[in-house]
Amino acid sequence: MFVTTTDFLPQHRQQRKELLQIISAAEARGQQRLIEMNRQVLGNLDRIITALGQDDDVEAADAG
């Protein structure tokens, strides 16, 4: 089970940026399997970032 919080959003965003670079380099080299694996990780990471971003919005609204 994986649990994270909004405290880790900067790390998740940095990991996303690095994954995009890995995918781009793999595309340039024609490494299809590497592309597939990292796109799956990217999709998971996008869901995490989106969910945490929504949690962040709720926390801001509750504080205001």
mmCIF file of the N, C-alpha and C atoms, coordinates in Angstrom:
data_MODEL
# 
_entry.id   MODEL 
# 
loop_
_atom_site.group_PDB 
_atom_site.id 
_atom_site.type_symbol 
_atom_site.label_atom_id 
_atom_site.label_alt_id 
_atom_site.label_comp_id 
_atom_site.label_asym_id 
_atom_site.label_entity_id 
_atom_site.label_seq_id 
_atom_site.pdbx_PDB_ins_code 
_atom_site.Cartn_x 
_atom_site.Cartn_y 
_atom_site.Cartn_z 
_atom_site.occupancy 
_atom_site.B_iso_or_equiv 
_atom_site.pdbx_formal_charge 
_atom_site.auth_seq_id 
_atom_site.auth_comp_id 
_atom_site.auth_asym_id 
_atom_site.auth_atom_id 
_atom_site.pdbx_PDB_model_num 
ATOM 1   N N  . MET A 1 1  ? 0.844   -1.174 0.000   1.00 0.00 ? 1  MET A N  1 
ATOM 2   C CA . MET A 1 1  ? 0.000   0.000  0.000   1.00 0.00 ? 1  MET A CA 1 
ATOM 3   C C  . MET A 1 1  ? 0.892   1.240  0.000   1.00 0.00 ? 1  MET A C  1 
ATOM 4   N N  . PHE A 1 2  ? 0.538   2.200  -0.850  1.00 0.00 ? 2  PHE A N  1 
ATOM 5   C CA . PHE A 1 2  ? 1.316   3.430  -0.983  1.00 0.00 ? 2  PHE A CA 1 
ATOM 6   C C  . PHE A 1 2  ? 0.490   4.592  -0.459  1.00 0.00 ? 2  PHE A C  1 
ATOM 7   N N  . VAL A 1 3  ? 1.046   5.347  0.484   1.00 0.00 ? 3  VAL A N  1 
ATOM 8   C CA . VAL A 1 3  ? 0.361   6.508  1.037   1.00 0.00 ? 3  VAL A CA 1 
ATOM 9   C C  . VAL A 1 3  ? 1.305   7.696  0.924   1.00 0.00 ? 3  VAL A C  1 
ATOM 10  N N  . THR A 1 4  ? 0.760   8.823  0.486   1.00 0.00 ? 4  THR A N  1 
ATOM 11  C CA . THR A 1 4  ? 1.564   10.035 0.379   1.00 0.00 ? 4  THR A CA 1 
ATOM 12  C C  . THR A 1 4  ? 0.712   11.224 0.790   1.00 0.00 ? 4  THR A C  1 
ATOM 13  N N  . THR A 1 5  ? 1.339   12.368 0.944   1.00 0.00 ? 5  THR A N  1 
ATOM 14  C CA . THR A 1 5  ? 0.630   13.585 1.345   1.00 0.00 ? 5  THR A CA 1 
ATOM 15  C C  . THR A 1 5  ? 1.065   14.739 0.449   1.00 0.00 ? 5  THR A C  1 
ATOM 16  N N  . THR A 1 6  ? 0.404   15.863 0.623   1.00 0.00 ? 6  THR A N  1 
ATOM 17  C CA . THR A 1 6  ? 0.739   17.052 -0.162  1.00 0.00 ? 6  THR A CA 1 
ATOM 18  C C  . THR A 1 6  ? 2.167   17.539 0.122   1.00 0.00 ? 6  THR A C  1 
ATOM 19  N N  . ASP A 1 7  ? 2.725   17.118 1.256   1.00 0.00 ? 7  ASP A N  1 
ATOM 20  C CA . ASP A 1 7  ? 4.114   17.496 1.567   1.00 0.00 ? 7  ASP A CA 1 
ATOM 21  C C  . ASP A 1 7  ? 5.081   17.006 0.492   1.00 0.00 ? 7  ASP A C  1 
ATOM 22  N N  . PHE A 1 8  ? 4.690   15.943 -0.223  1.00 0.00 ? 8  PHE A N  1 
ATOM 23  C CA . PHE A 1 8  ? 5.573   15.334 -1.212  1.00 0.00 ? 8  PHE A CA 1 
ATOM 24  C C  . PHE A 1 8  ? 5.276   15.767 -2.645  1.00 0.00 ? 8  PHE A C  1 
ATOM 25  N N  . LEU A 1 9  ? 4.355   16.716 -2.837  1.00 0.00 ? 9  LEU A N  1 
ATOM 26  C CA . LEU A 1 9  ? 4.040   17.178 -4.186  1.00 0.00 ? 9  LEU A CA 1 
ATOM 27  C C  . LEU A 1 9  ? 5.270   17.648 -4.958  1.00 0.00 ? 9  LEU A C  1 
ATOM 28  N N  . PRO A 1 10 ? 6.171   18.416 -4.351  1.00 0.00 ? 10 PRO A N  1 
ATOM 29  C CA . PRO A 1 10 ? 7.363   18.834 -5.113  1.00 0.00 ? 10 PRO A CA 1 
ATOM 30  C C  . PRO A 1 10 ? 8.187   17.647 -5.623  1.00 0.00 ? 10 PRO A C  1 
ATOM 31  N N  . GLN A 1 11 ? 8.338   16.602 -4.806  1.00 0.00 ? 11 GLN A N  1 
ATOM 32  C CA . GLN A 1 11 ? 9.091   15.424 -5.225  1.00 0.00 ? 11 GLN A CA 1 
ATOM 33  C C  . GLN A 1 11 ? 8.359   14.678 -6.336  1.00 0.00 ? 11 GLN A C  1 
ATOM 34  N N  . HIS A 1 12 ? 7.040   14.573 -6.220  1.00 0.00 ? 12 HIS A N  1 
ATOM 35  C CA . HIS A 1 12 ? 6.263   13.894 -7.257  1.00 0.00 ? 12 HIS A CA 1 
ATOM 36  C C  . HIS A 1 12 ? 6.360   14.663 -8.578  1.00 0.00 ? 12 HIS A C  1 
ATOM 37  N N  . ARG A 1 13 ? 6.302   15.966 -8.511  1.00 0.00 ? 13 ARG A N  1 
ATOM 38  C CA . ARG A 1 13 ? 6.408   16.781 -9.737  1.00 0.00 ? 13 ARG A CA 1 
ATOM 39  C C  . ARG A 1 13 ? 7.797   16.658 -10.356 1.00 0.00 ? 13 ARG A C  1 
ATOM 40  N N  . GLN A 1 14 ? 8.828   16.605 -9.518  1.00 0.00 ? 14 GLN A N  1 
ATOM 41  C CA . GLN A 1 14 ? 10.191  16.429 -10.024 1.00 0.00 ? 14 GLN A CA 1 
ATOM 42  C C  . GLN A 1 14 ? 10.342  15.057 -10.673 1.00 0.00 ? 14 GLN A C  1 
ATOM 43  N N  . GLN A 1 15 ? 9.789   14.034 -10.033 1.00 0.00 ? 15 GLN A N  1 
ATOM 44  C CA . GLN A 1 15 ? 9.852   12.686 -10.609 1.00 0.00 ? 15 GLN A CA 1 
ATOM 45  C C  . GLN A 1 15 ? 9.139   12.657 -11.949 1.00 0.00 ? 15 GLN A C  1 
ATOM 46  N N  . ARG A 1 16 ? 8.008   13.360 -12.066 1.00 0.00 ? 16 ARG A N  1 
ATOM 47  C CA . ARG A 1 16 ? 7.263   13.417 -13.321 1.00 0.00 ? 16 ARG A CA 1 
ATOM 48  C C  . ARG A 1 16 ? 8.112   14.048 -14.421 1.00 0.00 ? 16 ARG A C  1 
ATOM 49  N N  . LYS A 1 17 ? 8.794   15.125 -14.070 1.00 0.00 ? 17 LYS A N  1 
ATOM 50  C CA . LYS A 1 17 ? 9.666   15.807 -15.036 1.00 0.00 ? 17 LYS A CA 1 
ATOM 51  C C  . LYS A 1 17 ? 10.777  14.861 -15.516 1.00 0.00 ? 17 LYS A C  1 
ATOM 52  N N  . GLU A 1 18 ? 11.369  14.123 -14.593 1.00 0.00 ? 18 GLU A N  1 
ATOM 53  C CA . GLU A 1 18 ? 12.431  13.180 -14.947 1.00 0.00 ? 18 GLU A CA 1 
ATOM 54  C C  . GLU A 1 18 ? 11.897  12.037 -15.811 1.00 0.00 ? 18 GLU A C  1 
ATOM 55  N N  . LEU A 1 19 ? 10.698  11.559 -15.497 1.00 0.00 ? 19 LEU A N  1 
ATOM 56  C CA . LEU A 1 19 ? 10.096  10.499 -16.305 1.00 0.00 ? 19 LEU A CA 1 
ATOM 57  C C  . LEU A 1 19 ? 9.859   10.952 -17.735 1.00 0.00 ? 19 LEU A C  1 
ATOM 58  N N  . LEU A 1 20 ? 9.403   12.172 -17.905 1.00 0.00 ? 20 LEU A N  1 
ATOM 59  C CA . LEU A 1 20 ? 9.180   12.696 -19.253 1.00 0.00 ? 20 LEU A CA 1 
ATOM 60  C C  . LEU A 1 20 ? 10.486  12.727 -20.045 1.00 0.00 ? 20 LEU A C  1 
ATOM 61  N N  . GLN A 1 21 ? 11.584  13.052 -19.381 1.00 0.00 ? 21 GLN A N  1 
ATOM 62  C CA . GLN A 1 21 ? 12.886  13.058 -20.041 1.00 0.00 ? 21 GLN A CA 1 
ATOM 63  C C  . GLN A 1 21 ? 13.314  11.641 -20.414 1.00 0.00 ? 21 GLN A C  1 
ATOM 64  N N  . ILE A 1 22 ? 13.073  10.692 -19.520 1.00 0.00 ? 22 ILE A N  1 
ATOM 65  C CA . ILE A 1 22 ? 13.411  9.292  -19.797 1.00 0.00 ? 22 ILE A CA 1 
ATOM 66  C C  . ILE A 1 22 ? 12.604  8.781  -20.975 1.00 0.00 ? 22 ILE A C  1 
ATOM 67  N N  . ILE A 1 23 ? 11.306  9.083  -20.987 1.00 0.00 ? 23 ILE A N  1 
ATOM 68  C CA . ILE A 1 23 ? 10.440  8.643  -22.080 1.00 0.00 ? 23 ILE A CA 1 
ATOM 69  C C  . ILE A 1 23 ? 10.890  9.260  -23.398 1.00 0.00 ? 23 ILE A C  1 
ATOM 70  N N  . SER A 1 24 ? 11.204  10.528 -23.385 1.00 0.00 ? 24 SER A N  1 
ATOM 71  C CA . SER A 1 24 ? 11.644  11.210 -24.598 1.00 0.00 ? 24 SER A CA 1 
ATOM 72  C C  . SER A 1 24 ? 12.930  10.586 -25.137 1.00 0.00 ? 24 SER A C  1 
ATOM 73  N N  . ALA A 1 25 ? 13.884  10.313 -24.260 1.00 0.00 ? 25 ALA A N  1 
ATOM 74  C CA . ALA A 1 25 ? 15.143  9.698  -24.683 1.00 0.00 ? 25 ALA A CA 1 
ATOM 75  C C  . ALA A 1 25 ? 14.902  8.281  -25.211 1.00 0.00 ? 25 ALA A C  1 
ATOM 76  N N  . ALA A 1 26 ? 14.022  7.540  -24.559 1.00 0.00 ? 26 ALA A N  1 
ATOM 77  C CA . ALA A 1 26 ? 13.707  6.177  -25.004 1.00 0.00 ? 26 ALA A CA 1 
ATOM 78  C C  . ALA A 1 26 ? 13.024  6.198  -26.370 1.00 0.00 ? 26 ALA A C  1 
ATOM 79  N N  . GLU A 1 27 ? 12.168  7.182  -26.588 1.00 0.00 ? 27 GLU A N  1 
ATOM 80  C CA . GLU A 1 27 ? 11.522  7.321  -27.900 1.00 0.00 ? 27 GLU A CA 1 
ATOM 81  C C  . GLU A 1 27 ? 12.557  7.582  -28.989 1.00 0.00 ? 27 GLU A C  1 
ATOM 82  N N  . ALA A 1 28 ? 13.529  8.423  -28.674 1.00 0.00 ? 28 ALA A N  1 
ATOM 83  C CA . ALA A 1 28 ? 14.571  8.743  -29.646 1.00 0.00 ? 28 ALA A CA 1 
ATOM 84  C C  . ALA A 1 28 ? 15.413  7.512  -29.995 1.00 0.00 ? 28 ALA A C  1 
ATOM 85  N N  . ARG A 1 29 ? 15.549  6.591  -29.037 1.00 0.00 ? 29 ARG A N  1 
ATOM 86  C CA . ARG A 1 29 ? 16.340  5.377  -29.262 1.00 0.00 ? 29 ARG A CA 1 
ATOM 87  C C  . ARG A 1 29 ? 15.491  4.194  -29.702 1.00 0.00 ? 29 ARG A C  1 
ATOM 88  N N  . GLY A 1 30 ? 14.178  4.393  -29.761 1.00 0.00 ? 30 GLY A N  1 
ATOM 89  C CA . GLY A 1 30 ? 13.295  3.314  -30.181 1.00 0.00 ? 30 GLY A CA 1 
ATOM 90  C C  . GLY A 1 30 ? 13.135  2.202  -29.151 1.00 0.00 ? 30 GLY A C  1 
ATOM 91  N N  . GLN A 1 31 ? 13.274  2.530  -27.899 1.00 0.00 ? 31 GLN A N  1 
ATOM 92  C CA . GLN A 1 31 ? 13.181  1.536  -26.822 1.00 0.00 ? 31 GLN A CA 1 
ATOM 93  C C  . GLN A 1 31 ? 11.724  1.418  -26.350 1.00 0.00 ? 31 GLN A C  1 
ATOM 94  N N  . GLN A 1 32 ? 10.939  0.662  -27.104 1.00 0.00 ? 32 GLN A N  1 
ATOM 95  C CA . GLN A 1 32 ? 9.500   0.591  -26.892 1.00 0.00 ? 32 GLN A CA 1 
ATOM 96  C C  . GLN A 1 32 ? 9.121   0.092  -25.504 1.00 0.00 ? 32 GLN A C  1 
ATOM 97  N N  . ARG A 1 33 ? 9.777   -0.953 -25.022 1.00 0.00 ? 33 ARG A N  1 
ATOM 98  C CA . ARG A 1 33 ? 9.426   -1.512 -23.701 1.00 0.00 ? 33 ARG A CA 1 
ATOM 99  C C  . ARG A 1 33 ? 9.689   -0.501 -22.598 1.00 0.00 ? 33 ARG A C  1 
ATOM 100 N N  . LEU A 1 34 ? 10.783  0.210  -22.674 1.00 0.00 ? 34 LEU A N  1 
ATOM 101 C CA . LEU A 1 34 ? 11.104  1.241  -21.689 1.00 0.00 ? 34 LEU A CA 1 
ATOM 102 C C  . LEU A 1 34 ? 10.061  2.353  -21.722 1.00 0.00 ? 34 LEU A C  1 
ATOM 103 N N  . ILE A 1 35 ? 9.621   2.707  -22.912 1.00 0.00 ? 35 ILE A N  1 
ATOM 104 C CA . ILE A 1 35 ? 8.574   3.723  -23.069 1.00 0.00 ? 35 ILE A CA 1 
ATOM 105 C C  . ILE A 1 35 ? 7.287   3.246  -22.395 1.00 0.00 ? 35 ILE A C  1 
ATOM 106 N N  . GLU A 1 36 ? 6.882   2.014  -22.677 1.00 0.00 ? 36 GLU A N  1 
ATOM 107 C CA . GLU A 1 36 ? 5.643   1.468  -22.117 1.00 0.00 ? 36 GLU A CA 1 
ATOM 108 C C  . GLU A 1 36 ? 5.669   1.441  -20.598 1.00 0.00 ? 36 GLU A C  1 
ATOM 109 N N  . MET A 1 37 ? 6.762   0.958  -20.045 1.00 0.00 ? 37 MET A N  1 
ATOM 110 C CA . MET A 1 37 ? 6.864   0.858  -18.582 1.00 0.00 ? 37 MET A CA 1 
ATOM 111 C C  . MET A 1 37 ? 6.790   2.235  -17.931 1.00 0.00 ? 37 MET A C  1 
ATOM 112 N N  . ASN A 1 38 ? 7.512   3.187  -18.501 1.00 0.00 ? 38 ASN A N  1 
ATOM 113 C CA . ASN A 1 38 ? 7.546   4.503  -17.892 1.00 0.00 ? 38 ASN A CA 1 
ATOM 114 C C  . ASN A 1 38 ? 6.270   5.297  -18.129 1.00 0.00 ? 38 ASN A C  1 
ATOM 115 N N  . ARG A 1 39 ? 5.552   5.034  -19.214 1.00 0.00 ? 39 ARG A N  1 
ATOM 116 C CA . ARG A 1 39 ? 4.254   5.680  -19.409 1.00 0.00 ? 39 ARG A CA 1 
ATOM 117 C C  . ARG A 1 39 ? 3.252   5.200  -18.368 1.00 0.00 ? 39 ARG A C  1 
ATOM 118 N N  . GLN A 1 40 ? 3.351   3.935  -17.989 1.00 0.00 ? 40 GLN A N  1 
ATOM 119 C CA . GLN A 1 40 ? 2.477   3.413  -16.940 1.00 0.00 ? 40 GLN A CA 1 
ATOM 120 C C  . GLN A 1 40 ? 2.790   4.106  -15.609 1.00 0.00 ? 40 GLN A C  1 
ATOM 121 N N  . VAL A 1 41 ? 4.053   4.237  -15.291 1.00 0.00 ? 41 VAL A N  1 
ATOM 122 C CA . VAL A 1 41 ? 4.460   4.926  -14.069 1.00 0.00 ? 41 VAL A CA 1 
ATOM 123 C C  . VAL A 1 41 ? 4.007   6.388  -14.130 1.00 0.00 ? 41 VAL A C  1 
ATOM 124 N N  . LEU A 1 42 ? 4.152   7.004  -15.301 1.00 0.00 ? 42 LEU A N  1 
ATOM 125 C CA . LEU A 1 42 ? 3.735   8.396  -15.478 1.00 0.00 ? 42 LEU A CA 1 
ATOM 126 C C  . LEU A 1 42 ? 2.230   8.555  -15.228 1.00 0.00 ? 42 LEU A C  1 
ATOM 127 N N  . GLY A 1 43 ? 1.433   7.622  -15.745 1.00 0.00 ? 43 GLY A N  1 
ATOM 128 C CA . GLY A 1 43 ? -0.010  7.677  -15.515 1.00 0.00 ? 43 GLY A CA 1 
ATOM 129 C C  . GLY A 1 43 ? -0.346  7.587  -14.033 1.00 0.00 ? 43 GLY A C  1 
ATOM 130 N N  . ASN A 1 44 ? 0.331   6.691  -13.328 1.00 0.00 ? 44 ASN A N  1 
ATOM 131 C CA . ASN A 1 44 ? 0.122   6.561  -11.884 1.00 0.00 ? 44 ASN A CA 1 
ATOM 132 C C  . ASN A 1 44 ? 0.515   7.841  -11.161 1.00 0.00 ? 44 ASN A C  1 
ATOM 133 N N  . LEU A 1 45 ? 1.637   8.389  -11.544 1.00 0.00 ? 45 LEU A N  1 
ATOM 134 C CA . LEU A 1 45 ? 2.122   9.611  -10.925 1.00 0.00 ? 45 LEU A CA 1 
ATOM 135 C C  . LEU A 1 45 ? 1.184   10.782 -11.206 1.00 0.00 ? 45 LEU A C  1 
ATOM 136 N N  . ASP A 1 46 ? 0.667   10.869 -12.421 1.00 0.00 ? 46 ASP A N  1 
ATOM 137 C CA . ASP A 1 46 ? -0.298  11.927 -12.746 1.00 0.00 ? 46 ASP A CA 1 
ATOM 138 C C  . ASP A 1 46 ? -1.537  11.828 -11.864 1.00 0.00 ? 46 ASP A C  1 
ATOM 139 N N  . ARG A 1 47 ? -2.005  10.607 -11.619 1.00 0.00 ? 47 ARG A N  1 
ATOM 140 C CA . ARG A 1 47 ? -3.175  10.426 -10.742 1.00 0.00 ? 47 ARG A CA 1 
ATOM 141 C C  . ARG A 1 47 ? -2.860  10.870 -9.316  1.00 0.00 ? 47 ARG A C  1 
ATOM 142 N N  . ILE A 1 48 ? -1.678  10.542 -8.838  1.00 0.00 ? 48 ILE A N  1 
ATOM 143 C CA . ILE A 1 48 ? -1.271  10.947 -7.492  1.00 0.00 ? 48 ILE A CA 1 
ATOM 144 C C  . ILE A 1 48 ? -1.208  12.464 -7.393  1.00 0.00 ? 48 ILE A C  1 
ATOM 145 N N  . ILE A 1 49 ? -0.557  13.102 -8.369  1.00 0.00 ? 49 ILE A N  1 
ATOM 146 C CA . ILE A 1 49 ? -0.413  14.559 -8.357  1.00 0.00 ? 49 ILE A CA 1 
ATOM 147 C C  . ILE A 1 49 ? -1.785  15.230 -8.417  1.00 0.00 ? 49 ILE A C  1 
ATOM 148 N N  . THR A 1 50 ? -2.666  14.726 -9.264  1.00 0.00 ? 50 THR A N  1 
ATOM 149 C CA . THR A 1 50 ? -4.008  15.290 -9.380  1.00 0.00 ? 50 THR A CA 1 
ATOM 150 C C  . THR A 1 50 ? -4.763  15.152 -8.060  1.00 0.00 ? 50 THR A C  1 
ATOM 151 N N  . ALA A 1 51 ? -4.723  13.974 -7.463  1.00 0.00 ? 51 ALA A N  1 
ATOM 152 C CA . ALA A 1 51 ? -5.433  13.748 -6.201  1.00 0.00 ? 51 ALA A CA 1 
ATOM 153 C C  . ALA A 1 51 ? -4.876  14.630 -5.090  1.00 0.00 ? 51 ALA A C  1 
ATOM 154 N N  . LEU A 1 52 ? -3.565  14.726 -5.007  1.00 0.00 ? 52 LEU A N  1 
ATOM 155 C CA . LEU A 1 52 ? -2.963  15.559 -3.972  1.00 0.00 ? 52 LEU A CA 1 
ATOM 156 C C  . LEU A 1 52 ? -3.253  17.035 -4.219  1.00 0.00 ? 52 LEU A C  1 
ATOM 157 N N  . GLY A 1 53 ? -3.294  17.429 -5.475  1.00 0.00 ? 53 GLY A N  1 
ATOM 158 C CA . GLY A 1 53 ? -3.633  18.819 -5.804  1.00 0.00 ? 53 GLY A CA 1 
ATOM 159 C C  . GLY A 1 53 ? -5.037  19.156 -5.358  1.00 0.00 ? 53 GLY A C  1 
ATOM 160 N N  . GLN A 1 54 ? -5.968  18.198 -5.495  1.00 0.00 ? 54 GLN A N  1 
ATOM 161 C CA . GLN A 1 54 ? -7.341  18.407 -5.042  1.00 0.00 ? 54 GLN A CA 1 
ATOM 162 C C  . GLN A 1 54 ? -7.382  18.478 -3.524  1.00 0.00 ? 54 GLN A C  1 
ATOM 163 N N  . ASP A 1 55 ? -6.597  17.630 -2.841  1.00 0.00 ? 55 ASP A N  1 
ATOM 164 C CA . ASP A 1 55 ? -6.526  17.680 -1.385  1.00 0.00 ? 55 ASP A CA 1 
ATOM 165 C C  . ASP A 1 55 ? -5.975  19.015 -0.925  1.00 0.00 ? 55 ASP A C  1 
ATOM 166 N N  . ASP A 1 56 ? -4.983  19.519 -1.652  1.00 0.00 ? 56 ASP A N  1 
ATOM 167 C CA . ASP A 1 56 ? -4.379  20.815 -1.336  1.00 0.00 ? 56 ASP A CA 1 
ATOM 168 C C  . ASP A 1 56 ? -5.411  21.921 -1.463  1.00 0.00 ? 56 ASP A C  1 
ATOM 169 N N  . ASP A 1 57 ? -6.259  21.863 -2.500  1.00 0.00 ? 57 ASP A N  1 
ATOM 170 C CA . ASP A 1 57 ? -7.310  22.860 -2.690  1.00 0.00 ? 57 ASP A CA 1 
ATOM 171 C C  . ASP A 1 57 ? -8.319  22.824 -1.552  1.00 0.00 ? 57 ASP A C  1 
ATOM 172 N N  . VAL A 1 58 ? -8.672  21.620 -1.081  1.00 0.00 ? 58 VAL A N  1 
ATOM 173 C CA . VAL A 1 58 ? -9.623  21.473 0.018   1.00 0.00 ? 58 VAL A CA 1 
ATOM 174 C C  . VAL A 1 58 ? -9.041  22.051 1.297   1.00 0.00 ? 58 VAL A C  1 
ATOM 175 N N  . GLU A 1 59 ? -7.782  21.760 1.567   1.00 0.00 ? 59 GLU A N  1 
ATOM 176 C CA . GLU A 1 59 ? -7.125  22.278 2.755   1.00 0.00 ? 59 GLU A CA 1 
ATOM 177 C C  . GLU A 1 59 ? -7.078  23.796 2.729   1.00 0.00 ? 59 GLU A C  1 
ATOM 178 N N  . ALA A 1 60 ? -6.789  24.375 1.573   1.00 0.00 ? 60 ALA A N  1 
ATOM 179 C CA . ALA A 1 60 ? -6.740  25.845 1.443   1.00 0.00 ? 60 ALA A CA 1 
ATOM 180 C C  . ALA A 1 60 ? -8.122  26.440 1.682   1.00 0.00 ? 60 ALA A C  1 
ATOM 181 N N  . ALA A 1 61 ? -9.153  25.800 1.158   1.00 0.00 ? 61 ALA A N  1 
ATOM 182 C CA . ALA A 1 61 ? -10.519 26.293 1.344   1.00 0.00 ? 61 ALA A CA 1 
ATOM 183 C C  . ALA A 1 61 ? -10.926 26.195 2.816   1.00 0.00 ? 61 ALA A C  1 
ATOM 184 N N  . ASP A 1 62 ? -10.536 25.119 3.479   1.00 0.00 ? 62 ASP A N  1 
ATOM 185 C CA . ASP A 1 62 ? -10.863 24.953 4.896   1.00 0.00 ? 62 ASP A CA 1 
ATOM 186 C C  . ASP A 1 62 ? -10.152 25.997 5.760   1.00 0.00 ? 62 ASP A C  1 
ATOM 187 N N  . ALA A 1 63 ? -8.942  26.368 5.361   1.00 0.00 ? 63 ALA A N  1 
ATOM 188 C CA . ALA A 1 63 ? -8.176  27.361 6.117   1.00 0.00 ? 63 ALA A CA 1 
ATOM 189 C C  . ALA A 1 63 ? -8.710  28.767 5.912   1.00 0.00 ? 63 ALA A C  1 
ATOM 190 N N  . GLY A 1 64 ? -9.369  29.004 4.780   1.00 0.00 ? 64 GLY A N  1 
ATOM 191 C CA . GLY A 1 64 ? -9.838  30.350 4.424   1.00 0.00 ? 64 GLY A CA 1 
ATOM 192 C C  . GLY A 1 64 ? -11.148 30.624 4.959   1.00 0.00 ? 64 GLY A C  1 
# 
